[in-house]
């Protein structure tokens, strides 16, 4: 009489790596798209901030010249599409705890000083997307502003 051995059921592992990869790949792809899109948006935002700083530097060196300020903003980066929007605006105001309080150039500030002349410099960029339609709630327009005080003659 021949004894039959009962063989233990073998667990087959072939193909499990492919299944795990198939499950993980979409999650990794979504993560990659999000990181790339947010990183590129942060880069663009920094370029807009640098453009405003370039405009303020121009004012500090050359005075209030709207065309020159706009050119400095536009030429500050190799990133296409940065604009000096809205155009630089000059105003009078008094410094306060929450920023510059706009007012009349002939008024007196709360400390008894005369109001200063200021120039607001703006830059904007329509956000470029690496993956259009990614569905991330990122702003469509990136903007920055800087306010610089001018001397009495309108120059920095």
Sine and cosine of phi, psi and omega as CSV:
sin_phi,cos_phi,sin_psi,cos_psi,sin_omega,cos_omega
0.00,0.00,0.73,-0.69,-0.06,-1.00
-0.98,-0.18,0.76,-0.65,0.02,-1.00
-1.00,-0.01,0.72,-0.69,0.09,-1.00
-1.00,-0.08,0.79,-0.62,0.06,-1.00
-1.00,0.03,0.66,-0.75,0.08,-1.00
-1.00,0.02,0.86,-0.51,-0.01,-1.00
-0.99,0.11,0.67,-0.74,0.06,-1.00
-0.93,0.38,0.55,-0.84,0.02,-1.00
-0.93,0.37,0.80,-0.60,0.02,-1.00
-1.00,0.03,0.66,-0.75,0.08,-1.00
-1.00,0.01,0.82,-0.58,-0.05,-1.00
-1.00,-0.01,0.82,-0.57,-0.06,-1.00
-0.97,-0.25,-0.09,1.00,-0.06,-1.00
-0.93,0.36,0.74,-0.68,0.02,-1.00
1.00,-0.08,-0.19,0.98,-0.04,-1.00
-0.93,0.36,-0.55,0.83,0.04,-1.00
-0.90,0.43,-0.63,0.78,0.02,-1.00
-0.92,0.40,-0.62,0.79,0.02,-1.00
-0.92,0.38,-0.70,0.72,0.03,-1.00
-0.89,0.46,-0.64,0.77,0.04,-1.00
-0.90,0.44,-0.65,0.76,0.03,-1.00
-0.90,0.43,-0.53,0.85,0.04,-1.00
-0.98,0.22,-0.65,0.76,-0.09,-1.00
-0.98,0.20,-0.49,0.87,-0.08,-1.00
-0.85,0.53,-0.74,0.67,0.02,-1.00
-0.88,0.48,-0.61,0.79,0.02,-1.00
-0.92,0.40,-0.67,0.74,0.04,-1.00
-0.91,0.41,-0.60,0.80,0.02,-1.00
-0.91,0.42,-0.69,0.72,0.03,-1.00
-0.89,0.45,-0.67,0.74,0.03,-1.00
-0.89,0.45,-0.68,0.73,0.02,-1.00
-0.89,0.46,-0.72,0.70,0.01,-1.00
-0.87,0.50,-0.71,0.71,0.00,-1.00
-0.89,0.45,-0.72,0.69,-0.01,-1.00
-0.90,0.43,-0.68,0.73,0.00,-1.00
-0.90,0.43,-0.70,0.71,-0.04,-1.00
-0.92,0.39,-0.69,0.72,0.01,-1.00
-0.93,0.37,-0.64,0.77,0.03,-1.00
-0.90,0.45,-0.68,0.74,0.01,-1.00
-0.93,0.38,-0.59,0.81,0.06,-1.00
-0.91,0.41,-0.65,0.76,0.05,-1.00
-0.89,0.45,-0.65,0.76,0.05,-1.00
-0.87,0.49,-0.72,0.69,0.01,-1.00
-0.89,0.45,-0.64,0.77,0.03,-1.00
-0.88,0.47,-0.66,0.75,0.05,-1.00
-0.90,0.43,-0.59,0.81,0.04,-1.00
-0.91,0.41,-0.60,0.80,0.05,-1.00
-0.92,0.39,-0.67,0.75,0.06,-1.00
-0.88,0.48,-0.68,0.73,0.03,-1.00
-0.90,0.44,-0.57,0.82,0.02,-1.00
-0.91,0.42,-0.66,0.75,0.03,-1.00
-0.90,0.43,-0.65,0.76,0.04,-1.00
-0.89,0.45,-0.62,0.79,0.05,-1.00
-0.90,0.44,-0.62,0.78,0.07,-1.00
-0.90,0.43,-0.67,0.75,0.03,-1.00
-0.92,0.40,-0.63,0.78,0.06,-1.00
-0.88,0.47,-0.64,0.77,0.02,-1.00
-0.88,0.48,-0.69,0.72,0.01,-1.00
-0.89,0.46,-0.66,0.76,-0.01,-1.00
-0.89,0.45,-0.54,0.84,-0.05,-1.00
-1.00,-0.04,-0.56,0.83,-0.17,-0.99
-0.86,-0.52,-0.10,0.99,-0.03,-1.00
1.00,0.07,-0.07,-1.00,-0.08,-1.00
-0.99,0.17,0.98,-0.21,0.05,-1.00
-0.68,-0.73,0.98,-0.22,-0.13,-0.99
-0.83,0.56,-0.69,0.72,-0.01,-1.00
-0.91,0.41,-0.65,0.76,0.02,-1.00
-0.92,0.39,-0.63,0.78,0.03,-1.00
-0.89,0.45,-0.72,0.70,0.01,-1.00
-0.88,0.48,-0.67,0.74,0.01,-1.00
-0.90,0.43,-0.66,0.76,0.02,-1.00
-0.89,0.46,-0.65,0.76,0.01,-1.00
-0.91,0.41,-0.75,0.67,-0.07,-1.00
-0.92,0.40,-0.62,0.78,-0.07,-1.00
-1.00,0.03,0.08,1.00,-0.07,-1.00
-0.97,0.24,-0.27,0.96,-0.09,-1.00
-0.61,-0.79,0.44,-0.90,0.10,-1.00
-0.99,0.17,-0.11,0.99,0.02,-1.00
-0.96,0.26,0.87,-0.49,-0.04,-1.00
-0.97,0.25,0.57,-0.82,0.12,-0.99
0.96,-0.27,-0.08,1.00,0.04,-1.00
-0.96,0.28,0.75,-0.66,-0.01,-1.00
-0.80,-0.60,0.39,-0.92,0.08,-1.00
-1.00,-0.04,0.95,0.32,-0.09,-1.00
-0.85,-0.52,0.76,-0.65,-0.22,0.98
-0.92,0.38,0.21,-0.98,-0.05,-1.00
-0.88,0.47,0.43,-0.90,0.03,-1.00
-0.84,0.55,0.68,-0.73,-0.01,-1.00
-0.81,-0.58,0.68,-0.73,0.01,-1.00
-0.98,-0.19,0.64,-0.77,0.01,-1.00
-0.47,-0.88,0.26,-0.96,0.07,-1.00
-0.97,-0.24,0.49,-0.87,0.01,-1.00
-0.10,-1.00,0.11,-0.99,0.00,-1.00
-0.86,-0.51,0.68,-0.73,0.05,-1.00
-0.93,0.36,0.64,-0.77,0.02,-1.00
-0.66,-0.75,-0.03,-1.00,-0.03,-1.00
-0.93,0.36,-0.43,0.90,-0.01,-1.00
-0.95,-0.32,0.39,0.92,0.02,-1.00
0.89,-0.45,-0.30,-0.95,0.00,-1.00
-1.00,0.07,0.84,-0.55,0.04,-1.00
-1.00,-0.03,0.92,-0.38,-0.01,-1.00
-0.92,0.40,0.55,-0.84,0.00,-1.00
-0.25,-0.97,-0.17,-0.99,-0.01,-1.00
-0.97,0.25,0.55,-0.83,0.02,-1.00
-0.95,0.31,-0.28,0.96,-0.02,-1.00
-0.99,-0.17,-0.10,0.99,-0.02,-1.00
-0.97,0.24,0.09,-1.00,0.05,-1.00
-0.91,-0.42,0.66,-0.75,0.02,-1.00
-0.96,0.27,0.24,-0.97,-0.07,-1.00
-0.87,0.49,-0.46,0.89,0.02,-1.00
-1.00,0.06,0.04,1.00,-0.02,-1.00
1.00,-0.02,-0.04,1.00,0.01,-1.00
-0.99,0.10,0.32,-0.95,0.10,-0.99
-0.97,0.23,0.52,-0.86,0.04,-1.00
-0.92,0.38,0.49,-0.87,0.03,-1.00
-1.00,-0.07,0.29,-0.96,0.08,-1.00
-0.99,-0.15,0.74,-0.67,-0.07,-1.00
-0.80,-0.60,0.38,-0.93,0.06,-1.00
-0.78,-0.62,0.82,-0.58,0.05,-1.00
-0.99,-0.13,0.82,-0.57,-0.02,-1.00
-0.93,-0.36,0.74,-0.68,-0.07,-1.00
-0.81,-0.58,0.50,-0.87,0.13,-0.99
-0.61,-0.79,0.52,-0.85,-0.01,-1.00
-0.58,-0.82,0.42,-0.91,0.03,-1.00
-0.52,-0.85,0.77,-0.64,0.15,-0.99
-0.97,0.26,0.86,-0.51,-0.12,-0.99
-0.86,0.51,0.77,-0.64,0.10,-1.00
-1.00,-0.01,0.56,-0.83,-0.06,-1.00
-0.88,-0.47,0.69,-0.72,0.09,-1.00
-0.97,0.26,-0.68,0.73,-0.01,-1.00
-0.86,-0.51,1.00,0.07,0.00,-1.00
-0.85,0.53,0.64,-0.77,0.00,-1.00
0.98,0.21,0.38,0.93,-0.01,-1.00
-0.94,0.33,-0.31,0.95,0.05,-1.00
0.99,0.10,0.11,0.99,0.02,-1.00
-0.98,0.20,0.65,-0.76,-0.03,-1.00
-0.99,0.15,0.93,0.38,0.01,-1.00
-0.98,-0.19,0.46,-0.89,-0.02,-1.00
-0.91,0.41,0.52,-0.86,0.02,-1.00
-1.00,0.08,-0.44,0.90,0.03,-1.00
-0.82,-0.58,0.77,-0.64,0.07,-1.00
-0.98,-0.22,0.73,-0.68,-0.04,-1.00
-0.63,-0.77,0.37,-0.93,0.04,-1.00
-0.51,-0.86,0.40,-0.92,0.05,-1.00
-0.60,-0.80,0.40,-0.92,0.05,-1.00
-0.63,-0.78,0.61,-0.80,0.05,-1.00
-0.88,-0.48,0.78,-0.62,-0.02,-1.00
-0.82,-0.57,0.65,-0.76,0.01,-1.00
-1.00,0.09,0.70,-0.72,0.01,-1.00
-0.98,-0.19,0.41,-0.91,0.14,-0.99
-0.96,0.28,0.09,-1.00,-0.04,-1.00
-0.86,0.51,-0.49,0.87,-0.03,-1.00
-1.00,0.05,0.09,1.00,0.05,-1.00
1.00,-0.03,-0.01,1.00,0.05,-1.00
-0.97,-0.25,0.32,-0.95,0.03,-1.00
-0.97,0.26,0.00,0.00,0.00,0.00
